[in-house]
Amino acid sequence: MKSKKRLMVAGAILAVILIASFGCGKKENPYEPNSEYTSGTTGALLLPPGSIGISPTLGALMDDLNTAVGNTQGEIIINFPVDMNPATVNLRNIVLSGGTISDTSLVYYPEIKRAVISGTFADGYWYTMTFKPGLVSKMGKPIDGNGNGQFDGTPYDDKIHYFFTTGAPASQEPDITHPKVTGWYPVQAGSYTTGAFGITIAFDAGDFDTTSVRTNTSLRDSAGNEIPLRTLAIFASSMIFTGVGAGDTLRYDTKYILTFKVNNMTDSGPANNKITWGNYGYIANIPDIVIPFRTRPADASVDYIPLKYAGYSGGAGSELVVVFNDSLDYSTINANNIKLYRRSGTNILGAINGRIYYLPEDVSNNRLRITTENCTAGQAMLWISRYIKDNAGWYLDGNNNNIGGEAGDYQQGIASDDIKINF
């Protein structure tokens, strides 16, 4: 049960009015007009790697078209989803490797969008076929080999396919899979008490190099002091770490930062394929996963829940009364942290002048007020910054993950803690 916090207000009548010209404030606000914040993708300019049909299929045996002679007389049939630039459909952009290959030729049939590669392939080998970014469609679209919707060049956008010829291949089957991080723990504040702790990272498969994962996992407190870690357990698709000796206990009411340097993690195969996460795919520099979290206070009855938005009443032409789950630190209720905007759908058209204020009875009811006399119904938005606080010092937790004050990260699926109210 959340403890009740009271703000003592002197005077018989209290009316605090903050005159706000909402046209200025922190530039990090993504709704500020002319903001440098952008997002987008070049995916429409790329060919999805899965859209290309290939025979023999991945990992399959190549048919021998003439068993009367030695080795495999084979064909590779490639069906493209769109018209290709014929000048780029060649053996420089579609590269074969593996055993001995001779008498190779490639013919592209533009009327059916098909390429056929013929040749003699030595028996008993795995072969790889690599589609390079120099292979483009008639409209100039290269292949998005890593499937992240961005053009990353070679080797990141290479599409790799493999097959084998008659006989047991002496070499190991090619490993072209990049394991992906699928989850981690902790993911929110209050995850730990001061007992033993377990930091977890999970993958979509068990093919991960435990040494590279361990050496690229770190925990620090808010002062930057590193907390030594050791491997506690290894499962089929995850690892758990704990502290070393006295480090097995996390301190009460302390913010920690957990970091996974995914760019340096690899799988356990001879190819040392880089591990990926989020929507990045296999790229040159994969960003770290950074998870801030906070342990609860020693006294479990003390408030350790971040400030949360609870709703609003009112509308355009009068005022909005915004309610929270806890008493507000009114020093953070100002024109930098609260703004009104004129909008058309999701498009922000400009700032709207208004004023922020609260009445004596609002203090004990966790409320603030904003006048909306300059707003038009259905064409306005109230923005509340993640930097407003409650009286325990907790920032606004707009995404309800119990951390508060987060800028957000779409790759991690973490929304910003800012609040946007359309009315």
N, C-alpha and C positions, 0 to 999 in steps of 0.2 A: 504494500500500500504506500503510495507516494506521500511523503510527509508534507504537511501544510506549511507554506512559507508566507510570511506576512511582511508587508512593507509599511512602516510607520510613517504616516504623513501628518505633518503639523499644520494647524490652521483650520478654521471652521469651514472655509470654502476653498477648494483647490480646483483650479482649472488651468491645466498646462496646455498651452497652444504653441505648436511649433509651425511657424509659417514656412511652407516648403515650396520652393520653385523647383519642380521636378525635372527641370531640364539639365541638371548637372549631377555629378556623382562619379562613382568608380567606373573606370572604363572597362573593367573586367566583366561588367554586366553585359551578357550577350544580347540583351534587348535594347541596349543603347543604340540609337540611330547612328549609322556610319561605323558600326563596330567592325573590327578587323576579324571577328570570329567568322569562320567559314567552314563548311563541310561539303563533301561531295565525293564522287567516284568517277573513274574513267571506265567502269565496267561495260558501258554501252559501246566502247570502242575496242573491245577485246572479244576473242573467241573462247567460250568456256571449254576447258580441257575435256570434259566428259561428252561434248557434242560430236567428237570425232569417232567414227566407227572403224575398228581395225580387226582384220583377220590375218593370222591367228589371234585369238583373244588373249588377254593378259594371262601369262603363265602357262599357256597351252602349247601343245605339240604342233609343230609345223608339218603340214601334209607333204609327203614326197610325191611329186607329180610324175616321176620316172624312176621306178625302183630297179630298172634294168642296168642303170649305171651307178657308180659309187656316189657316196654322200647324198645329201638331200637336194633335189631339184625343186626349189620352192618359190612361192609367190606370197607377197604381202599385199593385201588389198586395203586401201585407205579410203573411206567415204567421208568427205567433208560436208558440213552442214550448209555451207554457202559457197558461192563461186570464189575460187582462189585466183590470185595473181599467178598466171602460169610461169612467169619468169622466176618465181620464188619457190616453185615446187620442184626441188632438185635434191640431189644427194649431199649438197653442202648444208642444206637446212633440215634435212631428214637424215640423220647420221646413224649408220649401223656399226655395231661393235660386238665383239665376242670371239667366236672361233674364226677360222679362215673362211673368207667370203670371196668368191670369184665370179666373173662374168655377170656382174650386176648391171641392171639397167632400170630406169624409171620412166614410165610413160604416164602423162596426165591427160585425162579425158574430160575436158571442160564441160561438155554437154551433159555429163552425168555427175560432175563434181567428184570424180574418182581418180586416185593415183594407184598404179600397180608397179610394185618393185619385184623384179625377177632376178634369180641368181642361184649359184651353187653354194650351199651352206654345209660346212663340215659337220659330220654327225657327232652327237654326244656333247653338245655345248649349249649353254645359255647365251642368248643374244639380246642385246638391248637396242632399241630404236629411239633416238632422241629427236624431238621436234624443237627446233631452235626458233627464237623470236624473229629471225629473218624471214620465216615462212609467214606470209600475210595473205589476207583475203583480197578480192578485187577492190574492195573499199579501203584497203590498207590496214585491216585489223590483224594484229598479231595474236598468238595464243596466250591465254592467261593461265600458264602452267600451274601456278600455286593457288589459283582460284580465289585470290583476295580482291579482285576487282580493280587492281592497279597494275600499271605496266612497270615491271621491276627488272627487265632485261635478263640476260643469261648469267648464271645458271638457274636463277630463281623462277623464271617463267618457262623453263624447259619442261616439256611434257615427255615423260619417259615411259616406254612400253617395253615389255620383254616376253620372250617365248623360248622354246628349246627344240632341238632336233633329235631324231631317233637315237636311242641309246641313253644310258644313265649319265647325265652331265657330271663331269669330275669336279666342277666348281660349285659353290653354294648358289642357291637361287638369289638373284639380285634383290637387294633390300632398298626400296625406294620410298618407304613410308616414314613420315615424320610424326613421331608421337605428339599428342596434343594435351596440354594441361586442361583438365575439365573441372577442377575445383580446388579449394583450399580452405583451411581452417586455422585461426578464427576468421570470421567474416564480419563480426560486429562487436560493438562495445559490450562490456559486461560478460564476455565469454568465459573468463576465468575468475576463480577465487584465488586464494594464496596457496592452494594445494598444488600437487604435481600437475604439470601442463603437457599437452601434446600438440605440436604444430604439424599439420598434415598438408600434403600436396598430392593430388590425384591425377591420373592420366587415363587416356582412353584405351591404353593397352599396357601390357607388362614389359614391353621392350624399352626400358629406360636404364641409363647408366647410373647406378646408385651413387657412385663417387662424384660424378659431375653434378648431380642433384644436391648432394649433401654440401659440397664445397661452395655452392652458389645459393645457399639458403642462409639468411642472416637475420638476427633479431637485435634491435637496439631500443634503449629507452629514450625518452624525450630529450635527454641531455646528450644523446649521441653515443652513450656507452654501450659497447657490444655485449650481449649476453651469450656466453658460450653455449653451443648446442652439440648434441650427440644423437646418433641414430638410435631410436627406441625400437622400431619395428619396420619390417619391409613386407608388404603384401603383394598380391598379384598385380595390382595397378595403383599402388600408393605407397608413400613413405611417411612415417611419423617420427618427429624429432622431439627431444626433451632437453632440459638443461643439464649441465655438468656439475655434479656435486651440489654446492649451495645454490647454484643457478636453477635447481629444480623448482624453486619457488619464485613466483612473480610477486612483486610488491603490490600492496593494496593501492587503489586509487592512483594508478600510474598509467600514462599513455605509452604505448609501445609501437614500434614500426617494424613490421615483418616484410622482408624483401626477398623475392625469388628472382635471381638474375637468369631468366630463361634463355637469353641469347647465348649463354655459355653452357647450357645443358644439352646433352646428346642422348641418342639411343645407345644400346649396348652392342650393336652390330658392328662389323668391320667398316661399314660406310660412315660411321659416326654422324648419322643424320641429325641435324639440329632439331630440338624440340620447339614446338610452336604453342601459341595460345591465342584466344580471342579470334578476331577476324584477320590477323596479320598474315597468316600463312608463312611459308618459307621465304624469308627476306634477309637482307644483309645484316640489319641491326634490329633485333626484336626488343621492344621496350621491356623494362622490368615490370613485374607485378609487385605493387607496393600496397600493403594493407595496414592502415593505422587502426589500432584498437585500444581500448581502455579498460582496465580492471575495475571492479567495484570497490567502494570504500570498505575499510575494516568493519565498520558498523553497517550491517546489511540493511538496517532500517533507514539509513541516510539516503537522501535522494541521489541516485546515480543514473537517472533516465534523462536523456536530452530533451530539450524543449520541442514540443510538437504542436503543429497547427491542428485546431479542432473544428474550425468552421467559421462561417460568417453569416451575417444578416444584413438586410438593406439592399440598396441598388443604386443605379444611376439617378442623378438629379437631386440626391439628398446626401446620404453618407453610407459608408460601410462600417459595420462593427465586427472586428475580427477577434476570434476567441482562440486561446491557447490552453494547453493542458496544465500550465504551471504559471506561477507569478513571474512577471516580466522584469528584467533589468531595463528600466525606462531610459537609462542613459544611452542605450543602443537603439532606441526608437527615434530615428531621425531621418532627414531627407536623403542621406546617402544610402540608407538601408531599406527605405520604403518609397516606391515610386508608382505613379499612375501613367499608363500609356494609352494612346489612341491606336486602334487596330482595325484591320479589315481581314477577317478570318484569322490566319496565323501570321499575317504580315504586320509588323510594327511600323506605324506611320509617324509617330512623334510623341513627345512628352505632353502631359496634361497638368496644369497648375492645380494645386489643392492644398489642404492643410491637414496635418496630423495632430491629434490631440487625445487626451483621456480625461475622464472625470473621476472624482473620488471613489465612486462605487465601482469603477472599472478596475481599480488596483487589486481589490480582493477577488474579482471575477476574471482576472487574467485577460483583460481586453484592451484593445486600442481602437481608435476611430479615425476615419479618413473622410473628409468631405468630397462629394462627387458631383457638385453642382455644374461642373464643366464637362461631365461625361454624358455620352449618349448610350442608351441601353443597347446591348449586343455589340458594342463597338469599343469597349474599354477593357483594360487588363490592369490588375493590381499585381505588382511584383514586390515580394518581401525577401530580403537578403538572408542568406544562411548565417550571416554574422550577427543577427540579433541573439540575445542571450536570456536565460532565466536567471534567477537570483542565486543559483548555485554555480553559475559560470558556464553552464552548458549551452552550446550553440544550437540553432534551429536544426532539427532533424526532419527535413522535408521529404526525404525518400524512405523514412521509417525503417532504417536498418540499425538504429540505436547507436550511431556514432556521432552525427551532427557536424555541421560546418564543412561538409565535403563539396568540392568543386564539381565532382562527377567525372566518370570515365566510361565512355560508351563501349570501349573494348572490354571492360570488365562487367559491363551491364549495370554500372552504378550511375544512377541519375543524380543530378545536382540536388543539394538540400534547399536551394531556393524554392520559394512558393510562387506559382503563377495562378491568379484567379481571374478567369474571364467572366464578365458580367455585362 
